[in-house]
C-alpha cells in the first residue's frame, strides 16, 4: 500500500507527519504489550518512536483513517515510516515480532536458537489465542455487559484460571523438574517477547472483581513472575502515565 492510500485528509497530522516508528495505542493490555516492548528496545538500543493516543470508547478506531492502517479497527497499530512506503502492522503479536526482527538485532528479547525461538512462539501464540480472548471476555461480562450473565462470567473466569494454570505448569517446572523465571528459553528461561506479550494481561487479574486472592493461591510461580517483570523500569514506563489519556 502506498503512503498515498495509507493517509488521507482525515488522518491526524501527528500520524501522517510522523517520522520513524509511530504507535497508535490506548493503555489497555494489548496496547501495553507493544508499549512495554518499545520501552525495552529504548533501554537496550536507544530505539525512538512517537505515540498517538486514541480513545476506543469513542470509536475513533472505526473511522476510515484508522481502518486504512488496520482494517480490523483495533489498537494498537504500529506504523514504520522508516520503510518506503510506510509499513503498517496490526495485531499485537505481529507488531511485537516485527519489532523483534527489525529492531532487536542482537536477539536480546528473542532467541537465536531455533528451538528456543519456537518455544517462545508457542507461548506467544498460546496467550494470543487462549489467554487474552478468555480474560478479555471476563472483563467484558463483568464490566461492560448491559446485564449480568453469571453463566458467561463463570465460564470465562474458569477458562482464564485454566490458562493461568498452564502458565503455572511451565513456570513451576512441574513436568521438567526445572523451575523457570520466564516462559521460554533453556534452564530458568530468558525474559523475552513471550513474557512481554503475556504479562500486561495477567498482571491485571486483581483489577477484575471476578478473581480473588484465594483463586490466585494456586499459581505461586505465576505470581512471582508477575512481580519479577513489574520491577523492570521499561515495564513500569510501558504501562505508565505517558500512555494515559487523561494525564
C-alpha positions, 0 to 999 in steps of 0.5 A: 500500500502506498503512503498515498492510500495509507493517509488521507485528509482525515488522518491526524497530522501527528500520524501522517507527519510522523517520522520513524516508528509511530504507535497508535495505542490506548493503555489497555493490555494489548496496547501495553504489550507493544508499549512495554516492548518499545520501552525495552528496545529504548533501554537496550538500543536507544530505539525512538518512536512517537505515540498517538493516543486514541480513545476506543470508547469513542470509536475513533478506531472505526473511522476510515483513517484508522481502518486504512492502517488496520482494517480490523479497527483495533489498537494498537497499530504500529506504523514504520515510516522508516520503510518506503512506503510506510509499513503498517502492522496490526495485531499485537503479536505481529507488531511485537515480532516485527519489532523483534526482527527489525529492531532487536538485532542482537536477539536480546528479547528473542532467541537465536536458537531455533528451538528456543525461538519456537518455544517462545512462539508457542507461548506467544501464540498460546496467550494470543489465542487462549489467554487474552480472548478468555480474560478479555471476555471476563472483563467484558461480562463483568464490566461492560455487559448491559446485564449480568450473565453469571453463566458467561462470567463463570465460564470465562473466569474458569477458562482464564484460571485454566490458562493461568494454570498452564502458565503455572505448569511451565513456570513451576517446572512441574513436568521438567523438574526445572523451575523457570523465571520466564516462559521460554528459553533453556534452564530458568528461561530468558525474559523475552517477547513471550513474557512481554506479550503475556504479562500486561494481561495477567498482571491485571487479574486483581483489577477484575472483581471476578478473581480473588486472592484465594483463586490466585493461591494456586499459581505461586510461580505465576505470581512471582513472575508477575512481580519479577517483570513489574520491577523492570523500569521499561515495564513500569514506563510501558504501562505508565502515565505517558500512555494515559489519556487523561494525564 
